[in-house]
């Protein structure tokens, strides 16, 4: 069986990020995400549990590491909840009391 003249494939560079019409907004979003969550997910912590240790101890250690990982998002969520609750309350006080 003869295949004839099959050219060798030419491979280009790997996939690239698509061009954006708002590069400033994309850079700002990526900067925010790097600021809020700079560390990678601690997946390997579950596999490194000490032998003979109680499961509750390992679970609490893993949860503490996971909460430390998510600390940036938790702070942002707390600020958002405070903003959602306090803004209407302060606006109502200013509107009703006219201070």
N, C-alpha and C positions, 0 to 999 in steps of 0.2 A: 504494500500500500504506500503510495507516494503522495506526499502532501503538497508538493509544488513549492512555489516561492511564498513562504509566510514570513513577513518581516518581523524582526524582533521588536517587542514593545519598548517604547521609551517612556520612562516614568518621570513625572515632574515632581515639584515639591509637594509636601503634605498639605492637608486641608488648611485653609486660612479663614480667619474670621471675616464675615461679610462686612462690606463697607457700610457705614452708617451715615445718615444725613445729619445726625446730631452727635458728633464725636465728643463734645464737651459734656453732654448729659451722660453718655456711656462711661466716660472717664470718672465723672462724679459718682455714679452708682457703684462702679467697681472700687473706687476709693472708700466709699462708705462701707461696703461689704468687707474690705480688707481691714478697716478700722474696727468694725464691730466683731468680727470673727477671724482673728489672725492665725489661729492654730488649726491644724487638721483634726478631724474627728478621732478620738482616742479609742479606736476599735480594738487594738491589741491588748487593752487593759483586761478585757474579759478572759483572754487566753492565758494571762500571766498570773492567775490566782494561785496563791501558795498552797501546797499540798497539805492536807490535814486541817486547814483553816475552816471555820464554820462558813456556811454559804451566806448567812446574813452579813457577816463581816465583809466578804467579797462583794456582795451586792451593794452595801452601803458605800464601799470605796468606789465602785464603778459609778454609782449615782452621783457621788460627790464630784468625781472627775467629769461626768457628763454635764452637771450643773455649772461647773467651772468653765467648760467649753461653751455653754450656751449663755454665759453671763452677760455678754454684750447685748444679745437679743432680749434677755430678761429686763435689763435696765431700760432699753428702748420701749419695751411693752409697758413697764411701770410708768415711765414718763408720759406715754400716750394715754394710759388710763387716767392718770392725774389730770392731764390736759382735758380729756373728754368730760371728766366729772367737775373740775374746778372752773372751767371757762363758763359754762352755763350758770353755775352757782354765783360766780362773781358778777356776771352780766345781770342776773336777776336781782342781786343786791343793789347794784348801781341803778337799775331801772326802777326798782320799787322805792328805794330809800333816797335817791337823788343826792347822794353824798358828793 
